[in-house]
């Protein structure tokens, strides 16, 4: 597989993680020096008119209310009614629709696959902006078309004041600490909680790669539901060692110790935790895009087909990760778990490295029948296509 350039310029992945990741912003000039903008403003607007795409339109005005938010799908008349400036259009999850956008994720594989969320594209004419705000997650902002004036500011949290009676979380105060004009191929990294404010300079397209950061409440709630569904009905609280109490109304320390042990034993099941976490973190938050494909009849036929091509491609938007269990290996694809023995590990490692797999590297990993069966199953479930 060709060596894919990380979007870090002259900075190594190790240096970035130790000095910048979740610590401080970083502008990387010409991080992608040969970057070719994959989408036009017309394509972005067209996608925002579809009901399967999550889109929103933000406008700023000198009149009250200053900020307005509308959700798509939109119509052609909606766009014709817009002014020449002071608005921005966002479309979420566009990696599901365009191979060129999906492949952008390969430049960020120094972060685990399961941490990557999606790619949002924003188009804005002159002075278009989403306003001063902060996010609860990391984001890389790739400038695709035109220029953008970015300012970064203070660290924020849930107590940071935002504008009242506004559909958007616009910060009341913004203290600029750095500012830049970014151009195509530049990448700006913003850690969680850092205020940022981008304003288009003429027509501008930005690709935002966001990262999943589930709250502790979400993790505990989702895992608890998963565990509850996996427990048997006859697994119940029991106290054969019950002692006589002076008062029957008391919840004794011994009872709480027993409950605490039940919960600890359940939560400490690493195999269940890994299986739940792999399914949870690879599950798509958005509607998957279905497409027609011709099923392969046998693993042998799949091998024959592979020998005729150079590249096998994941279907756009597919999410994958793996975990090595004591008894084997679990591969997670879009929230589904596929089990195998450790012999499939080289194949799984190769599949999870990139959105595109070179067949010259793939075929040596398919000598064992277990590996062939896994790829055969994945292909016929619609996760791959031949380039």
C-alpha positions as CSV (number, residue, x, y, z in Angstrom):
1,X,0.0,0.0,0.0
2,X,1.3,3.4,-0.9
3,X,2.5,5.5,2.0
4,X,-0.3,7.9,2.8
5,X,0.9,11.3,4.0
6,X,-0.3,12.4,7.4
7,X,-1.9,15.8,7.4
8,X,0.7,17.2,9.8
9,X,3.3,18.8,7.5
10,X,6.8,18.5,9.0
11,X,5.5,17.5,12.4
12,X,5.6,13.8,13.3
13,X,2.6,12.0,14.6
14,X,4.4,11.4,17.9
15,X,5.2,15.1,18.3
16,X,1.6,16.1,17.5
17,X,0.1,13.7,20.0
18,X,2.5,14.7,22.8
19,X,2.4,18.5,22.3
20,X,-0.9,19.4,20.6
21,X,-3.6,16.7,20.8
22,X,-6.3,17.9,23.2
23,X,-3.8,20.5,24.5
24,X,-3.5,23.5,22.1
25,X,-4.5,24.6,18.5
26,X,-2.1,24.1,15.6
27,X,-2.1,25.6,12.1
28,X,-0.3,23.5,9.6
29,X,0.4,25.5,6.4
30,X,0.2,23.3,3.3
31,X,-0.4,20.2,5.4
32,X,-1.8,18.7,2.1
33,X,0.2,20.6,-0.5
34,X,-1.4,18.8,-3.5
35,X,-4.9,18.9,-2.1
36,X,-7.6,19.1,-4.8
37,X,-10.9,20.4,-3.7
38,X,-13.3,17.5,-4.3
39,X,-16.7,19.3,-4.2
40,X,-18.2,22.4,-5.8
41,X,-20.6,24.8,-4.1
42,X,-23.3,23.5,-6.5
43,X,-22.7,19.9,-5.4
44,X,-22.9,20.9,-1.7
45,X,-26.1,22.8,-2.3
46,X,-27.6,19.9,-4.3
47,X,-26.8,17.4,-1.5
48,X,-28.4,19.8,1.1
49,X,-31.7,19.5,-0.9
50,X,-31.8,15.7,-0.3
51,X,-33.8,14.3,2.6
52,X,-31.1,11.7,3.3
53,X,-28.4,14.3,4.0
54,X,-28.2,16.2,7.3
55,X,-27.9,19.9,6.5
56,X,-28.3,23.3,8.1
57,X,-28.2,26.9,7.1
58,X,-26.8,29.7,9.3
59,X,-27.4,33.3,8.5
60,X,-26.2,36.4,10.3
61,X,-28.1,39.7,10.2
62,X,-27.8,43.2,11.5
63,X,-31.4,43.0,12.5
64,X,-32.9,40.9,15.4
65,X,-32.5,38.1,15.7
66,X,-28.9,38.4,14.7
67,X,-28.4,34.6,14.1
68,X,-30.9,32.3,12.4
69,X,-30.7,28.5,12.0
70,X,-32.7,26.4,9.5
71,X,-32.5,22.7,9.0
72,X,-32.7,21.0,5.6
73,X,-33.6,19.5,3.3
74,X,-33.7,22.8,1.3
75,X,-35.1,23.8,-2.1
76,X,-33.6,25.7,-4.9
77,X,-35.8,28.6,-4.0
78,X,-34.3,28.7,-0.5
79,X,-30.9,29.3,-2.0
80,X,-32.1,31.8,-4.6
81,X,-33.5,33.9,-1.7
82,X,-30.2,34.1,0.1
83,X,-28.1,37.3,0.1
84,X,-24.7,37.5,-1.5
85,X,-22.9,37.3,1.9
86,X,-23.3,36.5,5.6
87,X,-24.5,32.9,5.5
88,X,-23.0,29.5,5.7
89,X,-24.3,26.0,4.7
90,X,-23.2,22.9,6.5
91,X,-23.7,19.3,5.3
92,X,-22.9,16.5,7.8
93,X,-21.5,13.0,7.0
94,X,-20.5,13.7,3.4
95,X,-17.8,11.0,3.4
96,X,-20.8,8.6,2.8
97,X,-21.4,10.0,-0.7
98,X,-18.0,10.9,-2.2
99,X,-14.9,8.6,-2.4
100,X,-12.6,11.6,-2.6
101,X,-13.9,12.9,0.7
102,X,-13.9,9.5,2.4
103,X,-10.3,9.0,1.4
104,X,-9.4,12.2,3.3
105,X,-9.7,10.2,6.5
106,X,-6.6,8.2,5.5
107,X,-4.5,11.4,6.3
108,X,-5.7,11.1,9.9
109,X,-5.0,7.4,10.7
110,X,-2.6,8.5,13.5
111,X,-5.8,8.7,15.5
112,X,-7.6,5.4,16.1
113,X,-10.4,4.6,13.5
114,X,-13.1,4.4,16.2
115,X,-12.4,7.9,17.3
116,X,-13.2,9.4,13.9
117,X,-16.8,10.6,13.6
118,X,-17.5,12.1,10.2
119,X,-16.6,14.8,7.7
120,X,-18.7,17.9,7.6
121,X,-18.5,20.3,4.6
122,X,-19.3,24.0,4.9
123,X,-19.7,26.4,2.1
124,X,-19.9,30.2,2.7
125,X,-19.8,33.2,0.5
126,X,-18.0,36.4,1.7
127,X,-18.3,37.0,5.4
128,X,-20.3,33.7,6.0
129,X,-19.7,32.3,9.4
130,X,-21.1,29.9,12.0
131,X,-20.2,32.5,14.7
132,X,-17.8,32.3,17.7
133,X,-18.3,28.9,19.4
134,X,-16.6,25.9,20.8
135,X,-17.0,22.1,20.4
136,X,-16.8,19.3,22.9
137,X,-14.6,17.3,20.5
138,X,-11.4,17.6,18.5
139,X,-11.7,18.8,14.9
140,X,-9.3,19.2,11.9
141,X,-10.4,21.9,9.5
142,X,-9.1,21.4,6.0
143,X,-9.4,24.5,3.7
144,X,-10.7,23.3,0.3
145,X,-11.6,26.4,-1.7
146,X,-10.9,30.1,-1.2
147,X,-9.7,31.6,2.0
148,X,-11.0,31.8,5.6
149,X,-10.1,34.1,8.4
150,X,-9.7,32.0,11.5
151,X,-9.4,33.2,15.1
152,X,-8.9,31.0,18.1
153,X,-9.6,32.1,21.7
154,X,-10.2,31.1,25.2
155,X,-10.8,27.7,26.7
156,X,-14.6,27.2,27.4
157,X,-16.8,24.8,29.3
158,X,-20.4,24.3,30.1
159,X,-20.4,27.5,32.2
160,X,-19.2,29.7,29.4
161,X,-21.9,32.3,28.6
162,X,-23.7,32.0,25.3
163,X,-26.2,34.2,23.6
164,X,-29.7,33.9,25.1
165,X,-32.7,33.0,23.0
166,X,-30.5,31.7,20.1
167,X,-30.8,28.4,18.4
168,X,-27.0,28.3,18.0
169,X,-24.5,28.1,20.9
170,X,-22.8,31.5,20.1
171,X,-20.4,32.7,22.7
172,X,-21.1,36.0,24.3
173,X,-17.4,36.8,24.7
174,X,-14.5,35.9,22.5
175,X,-10.9,36.6,23.5
176,X,-8.6,36.2,20.4
177,X,-5.3,34.5,21.2
178,X,-4.3,33.8,17.6
179,X,-5.6,34.4,14.1
180,X,-4.7,33.3,10.6
181,X,-5.8,33.5,6.9
182,X,-6.0,29.9,5.7
183,X,-5.7,28.8,2.1
184,X,-6.4,25.5,0.2
185,X,-4.3,22.7,1.6
186,X,-3.9,24.3,5.0
187,X,-5.1,22.4,8.1
188,X,-6.2,23.9,11.4
189,X,-6.5,21.7,14.5
190,X,-8.8,22.8,17.3
191,X,-8.9,20.8,20.6
192,X,-12.1,20.4,22.6
193,X,-13.3,23.4,24.5
194,X,-11.2,26.0,22.5
195,X,-13.2,28.9,21.2
196,X,-12.9,29.4,17.4
197,X,-14.4,31.8,14.9
198,X,-14.1,31.4,11.1
199,X,-15.2,34.0,8.6
200,X,-15.1,33.3,4.8
201,X,-13.0,35.5,2.6
202,X,-15.0,35.4,-0.7
203,X,-16.4,32.0,-1.5
204,X,-15.0,29.4,0.9
205,X,-15.3,25.6,1.4
206,X,-14.0,23.9,4.5
207,X,-13.9,20.2,5.4
208,X,-14.2,19.5,9.1
209,X,-13.1,16.1,10.4
210,X,-14.6,15.6,13.8
211,X,-13.9,13.0,16.5
212,X,-16.3,11.0,18.7
213,X,-16.1,11.9,22.4
214,X,-19.1,10.2,24.1
215,X,-19.9,11.6,27.5
216,X,-19.4,9.5,30.6
217,X,-23.1,9.4,31.0
218,X,-23.6,8.1,27.5
219,X,-20.9,5.4,28.0
220,X,-22.4,4.2,31.3
221,X,-26.0,4.3,30.0
222,X,-25.3,2.5,26.8
223,X,-23.1,-0.2,28.3
224,X,-25.6,-0.7,31.1
225,X,-28.3,-1.4,28.5
226,X,-26.0,-3.8,26.7
227,X,-25.2,-5.7,29.9
228,X,-28.8,-5.8,31.0
229,X,-29.8,-7.4,27.7
230,X,-27.0,-10.0,28.0
231,X,-27.9,-11.2,31.6
232,X,-30.1,-14.2,32.3
233,X,-33.4,-13.9,34.1
234,X,-32.2,-16.2,36.9
235,X,-29.2,-14.1,37.7
236,X,-30.6,-12.3,40.8
237,X,-29.7,-10.8,44.1
238,X,-29.3,-13.5,46.8
239,X,-28.4,-13.4,50.4
240,X,-28.2,-16.9,51.9
241,X,-25.9,-15.4,54.6
242,X,-28.6,-12.9,55.8
243,X,-28.3,-12.0,59.4
244,X,-31.0,-10.8,61.7
245,X,-31.3,-7.0,61.8
246,X,-32.4,-4.9,64.8
247,X,-34.6,-2.8,62.5
248,X,-36.1,-4.2,59.3
249,X,-36.1,-0.8,57.7
250,X,-32.4,-0.5,57.5
251,X,-30.4,-1.0,54.3
252,X,-27.4,-2.6,55.8
253,X,-23.8,-2.0,54.7
254,X,-23.5,-5.7,54.0
255,X,-26.4,-5.4,51.4
256,X,-24.7,-2.5,49.7
257,X,-21.4,-4.4,49.6
258,X,-23.2,-7.3,47.9
259,X,-24.8,-5.0,45.3
260,X,-21.5,-3.3,44.7
261,X,-19.9,-6.6,44.1
262,X,-22.6,-7.7,41.7
263,X,-22.2,-4.5,39.6
264,X,-18.4,-4.7,39.8
265,X,-18.3,-8.3,38.6
266,X,-20.6,-7.4,35.7
267,X,-18.8,-4.2,34.7
268,X,-15.4,-5.9,34.9
269,X,-16.1,-8.4,32.1
270,X,-13.5,-7.2,29.6
271,X,-14.7,-9.4,26.8
272,X,-18.2,-8.0,27.0
273,X,-16.9,-4.4,27.4
274,X,-14.7,-4.8,24.2
275,X,-17.6,-6.3,22.2
276,X,-20.0,-3.6,23.3
277,X,-17.5,-0.8,22.8
278,X,-16.5,-2.0,19.3
279,X,-20.1,-2.2,18.2
280,X,-21.0,1.2,19.8
281,X,-18.0,3.2,18.4
282,X,-18.3,1.8,14.9
283,X,-22.0,2.2,14.6
284,X,-22.9,4.9,12.1
285,X,-24.9,7.8,13.5
286,X,-26.4,8.6,10.2
287,X,-28.4,6.8,7.6
288,X,-26.2,4.3,5.7
289,X,-26.3,4.8,1.9
290,X,-27.5,1.6,0.1
291,X,-26.2,0.8,-3.3
292,X,-26.7,-2.1,-5.7
293,X,-24.0,-4.7,-6.1
294,X,-23.6,-8.2,-7.6
295,X,-23.0,-10.9,-5.0
296,X,-20.1,-13.2,-5.3
297,X,-21.1,-16.9,-5.2
298,X,-18.0,-18.5,-3.6
299,X,-14.7,-17.4,-1.9
300,X,-12.9,-18.9,-4.8
301,X,-14.8,-16.6,-7.2
302,X,-13.9,-13.6,-5.1
303,X,-10.2,-14.5,-5.3
304,X,-10.6,-14.8,-9.1
305,X,-12.2,-11.4,-9.3
306,X,-9.5,-9.8,-7.0
307,X,-6.8,-11.1,-9.3
308,X,-8.2,-9.0,-12.1
309,X,-8.1,-5.6,-10.3
310,X,-5.6,-3.5,-8.4
311,X,-7.6,-2.0,-5.6
312,X,-10.4,-3.1,-3.3
313,X,-12.4,-0.2,-1.8
314,X,-14.5,0.1,1.4
315,X,-17.9,1.5,0.7
316,X,-17.9,5.2,1.5
317,X,-18.6,6.0,5.1
318,X,-17.8,2.4,6.4
319,X,-16.4,2.4,10.0
320,X,-14.2,-0.4,11.1
321,X,-12.0,-1.4,14.1
322,X,-10.8,-4.6,15.8
323,X,-10.0,-6.0,19.2
324,X,-8.0,-9.1,20.0
325,X,-9.7,-11.3,22.6
326,X,-8.0,-14.0,24.6
327,X,-10.0,-16.6,22.6
328,X,-9.7,-14.9,19.1
329,X,-10.3,-11.7,17.3
330,X,-13.3,-9.5,16.9
331,X,-13.7,-7.2,13.8
332,X,-16.3,-4.5,14.1
333,X,-17.8,-3.0,10.9
334,X,-20.6,-0.4,11.2
335,X,-21.7,-1.7,14.5
336,X,-21.6,-5.4,13.6
337,X,-19.2,-7.9,15.1
338,X,-17.4,-10.6,13.1
339,X,-15.5,-13.2,15.1
340,X,-12.5,-15.2,14.0
341,X,-9.4,-16.8,15.3
342,X,-6.0,-15.0,15.5
343,X,-5.0,-16.3,12.0
344,X,-7.2,-13.5,10.5
345,X,-5.2,-10.8,12.3
346,X,-2.9,-9.9,9.4
347,X,-5.9,-9.5,7.1
348,X,-7.9,-7.5,9.6
349,X,-4.9,-5.2,10.2
350,X,-4.6,-4.5,6.5
351,X,-8.3,-3.9,6.0
352,X,-8.4,-1.4,8.8
353,X,-5.5,0.7,7.6
354,X,-7.1,2.5,4.7
355,X,-10.2,3.2,2.7
356,X,-8.5,1.5,-0.2
357,X,-6.6,-1.8,-0.1
358,X,-4.1,-2.7,-2.7
359,X,-4.8,-6.2,-4.0
360,X,-1.0,-6.9,-4.3
361,X,-0.9,-6.7,-0.5
362,X,-4.3,-8.3,0.1
363,X,-3.8,-11.6,-1.8
364,X,-1.0,-12.9,0.4
365,X,-3.3,-12.5,3.4
366,X,-6.0,-14.7,1.8
367,X,-4.1,-18.0,1.7
368,X,-6.1,-19.4,4.7
369,X,-9.7,-20.4,4.3
370,X,-10.8,-18.4,7.5
371,X,-9.5,-15.2,5.9
372,X,-11.1,-16.0,2.6
373,X,-14.4,-16.7,4.4
374,X,-14.3,-13.4,6.3
375,X,-13.6,-11.2,3.2
376,X,-16.3,-13.2,1.3
377,X,-18.8,-12.5,4.0
378,X,-17.9,-8.8,4.2
379,X,-18.1,-8.4,0.5
380,X,-21.5,-10.0,0.2
381,X,-22.8,-7.9,3.0
382,X,-22.0,-4.8,0.9
383,X,-19.0,-3.3,2.6
384,X,-16.6,-3.4,-0.4
385,X,-16.5,-2.8,-4.1
386,X,-14.0,-3.2,-6.9
387,X,-12.5,0.1,-8.0
